[in-house]
Amino acid sequence: MTFRWQCAPAMLAAVVAVAATAGCGGPYDATLTGTVTLEGNALPRGTVAFHPLSGGPAAYATIDEDGTYEVRTGRERGLPAGEYEVTVTAHEPSTITQTATGGPPPPGKAITPAWYRWKESSGLRVTVDRGSNEINLELTSQPPPGWNPDRRG
């Protein structure tokens, strides 16, 4: 078989087209968005973490002013499908801009109850399916059964 240089532009265009579409989905097989509420009101800030039961890296999301979130694993949008334990942490803005020694300010007063900070006590467990997922997290101020602040669960 002899290579024909006349075909090179068409072959190059085909290779570029395949390469350009191959990476569009990202490395994960699921995406996850949702809203976080506390006693029915949108949580205006904070972080949600999804800890996989099967091992591997946790996925995180920042909670926007309207309570919505979109999960990322590292810098990539999405996460692997599977079972997750979930933690949620939110604080009011700090009342100072820096410490007396010039360091970053401490977090403000906690908004979310303490049990939501640890996967062992949050009581939040979700299943993420392949494809697009929407999971709303409805938090309450009522402690879970057996909650002991000294043991975190």
C-alpha positions as CSV (number, residue, x, y, z in Angstrom):
1,M,0.0,0.0,0.0
2,T,1.4,3.4,-1.0
3,F,0.7,6.5,1.0
4,R,-0.8,9.3,-1.0
5,W,0.1,12.8,0.2
6,Q,-3.2,14.1,-1.3
7,C,-5.0,12.2,1.5
8,A,-2.9,13.7,4.3
9,P,-5.1,16.8,4.9
10,A,-8.3,14.7,5.1
11,M,-6.7,12.2,7.4
12,L,-5.3,15.0,9.6
13,A,-8.7,16.6,9.9
14,A,-10.3,13.2,10.9
15,V,-7.7,12.7,13.6
16,V,-8.2,16.2,15.0
17,A,-12.0,15.7,15.0
18,V,-11.8,12.4,16.9
19,A,-9.2,13.8,19.4
20,A,-11.3,16.9,20.0
21,T,-14.5,15.0,20.9
22,A,-12.8,12.2,22.8
23,G,-12.1,14.3,25.9
24,C,-15.3,16.2,26.2
25,G,-16.9,14.1,28.9
26,G,-14.1,14.4,31.5
27,P,-12.5,11.5,33.5
28,Y,-15.5,10.7,35.7
29,D,-18.7,8.8,34.8
30,A,-21.1,10.9,36.9
31,T,-21.9,14.5,37.6
32,L,-23.6,15.8,40.7
33,T,-25.5,19.0,41.6
34,G,-28.0,19.9,44.2
35,T,-29.2,22.2,46.9
36,V,-28.3,22.2,50.6
37,T,-30.9,23.4,53.1
38,L,-30.9,23.7,56.9
39,E,-34.4,23.6,58.4
40,G,-35.8,24.3,54.9
41,N,-33.7,27.4,54.2
42,A,-31.0,27.4,51.6
43,L,-27.5,27.3,53.2
44,P,-25.8,30.4,51.8
45,R,-22.2,29.2,52.0
46,G,-20.0,26.2,53.0
47,T,-18.5,23.0,51.7
48,V,-20.0,19.6,50.9
49,A,-17.7,16.6,50.8
50,F,-18.5,13.2,49.3
51,H,-16.4,10.3,50.8
52,P,-16.5,7.1,48.7
53,L,-17.3,4.0,50.6
54,S,-15.2,1.9,48.1
55,G,-12.1,4.0,48.7
56,G,-10.5,6.6,46.6
57,P,-10.4,10.4,46.7
58,A,-13.2,12.5,48.2
59,A,-15.1,14.8,45.9
60,Y,-16.0,18.4,47.0
61,A,-18.3,21.2,46.3
62,T,-18.6,24.8,47.4
63,I,-22.1,25.9,48.4
64,D,-23.2,29.0,46.5
65,E,-25.4,31.8,48.0
66,D,-28.6,30.2,46.8
67,G,-27.6,26.8,48.5
68,T,-26.6,25.1,45.2
69,Y,-23.5,23.1,44.7
70,E,-21.7,21.2,41.8
71,V,-19.2,18.5,42.7
72,R,-15.6,18.3,41.6
73,T,-12.9,15.7,42.2
74,G,-9.7,17.6,42.2
75,R,-9.9,20.1,39.4
76,E,-12.3,18.0,37.3
77,R,-16.1,18.3,37.3
78,G,-17.8,15.1,38.4
79,L,-17.0,12.0,40.4
80,P,-17.1,8.2,40.1
81,A,-20.5,6.6,40.4
82,G,-21.0,4.8,43.7
83,E,-22.0,5.0,47.4
84,Y,-20.8,8.0,49.4
85,E,-20.9,9.3,53.0
86,V,-21.5,13.1,53.0
87,T,-20.2,15.8,55.3
88,V,-21.3,19.5,55.3
89,T,-19.6,22.4,57.0
90,A,-20.6,26.0,56.9
91,H,-19.6,29.1,59.0
92,E,-20.7,32.7,59.2
93,P,-18.2,35.1,57.8
94,S,-15.3,36.0,60.2
95,T,-15.6,39.2,62.1
96,I,-11.9,40.0,61.5
97,T,-9.9,40.2,58.3
98,Q,-6.6,38.8,59.8
99,T,-5.1,37.7,63.1
100,A,-3.0,40.0,65.3
101,T,0.1,38.3,63.8
102,G,-1.1,38.9,60.2
103,G,-2.4,35.4,59.6
104,P,-5.7,34.4,58.0
105,P,-8.8,35.0,60.0
106,P,-10.4,32.2,62.0
107,P,-13.7,30.9,60.7
108,G,-16.8,32.6,62.0
109,K,-19.5,31.0,64.1
110,A,-20.6,27.5,62.8
111,I,-23.9,27.5,60.9
112,T,-24.2,23.7,60.5
113,P,-24.6,21.5,63.5
114,A,-21.4,19.7,64.6
115,W,-22.6,16.2,63.6
116,Y,-22.6,17.1,59.9
117,R,-18.8,17.7,60.0
118,W,-17.8,14.0,60.3
119,K,-18.8,11.2,58.0
120,E,-19.2,8.9,61.0
121,S,-22.0,11.0,62.5
122,S,-23.5,13.0,59.6
123,G,-26.1,10.4,58.8
124,L,-25.9,11.4,55.2
125,R,-25.3,8.6,52.7
126,V,-26.1,8.8,49.0
127,T,-25.9,6.8,45.8
128,V,-24.5,8.5,42.8
129,D,-25.5,6.9,39.5
130,R,-23.7,7.1,36.2
131,G,-24.6,10.2,34.2
132,S,-26.2,13.4,35.6
133,N,-27.4,13.3,39.3
134,E,-29.3,15.9,41.4
135,I,-29.2,15.2,45.1
136,N,-30.6,17.7,47.5
137,L,-29.3,17.6,51.1
138,E,-31.9,18.6,53.7
139,L,-30.2,19.2,57.1
140,T,-31.9,19.6,60.4
141,S,-30.9,21.0,63.8
142,Q,-32.2,17.7,65.4
143,P,-29.2,15.5,66.4
144,P,-29.1,12.0,65.0
145,P,-29.8,9.1,67.4
146,G,-26.8,8.4,69.6
147,W,-25.1,11.7,68.9
148,N,-22.4,12.3,71.5
149,P,-20.3,15.4,70.9
150,D,-17.4,13.9,72.9
151,R,-17.2,10.8,70.6
152,R,-18.3,12.5,67.2
153,G,-21.0,9.9,66.7
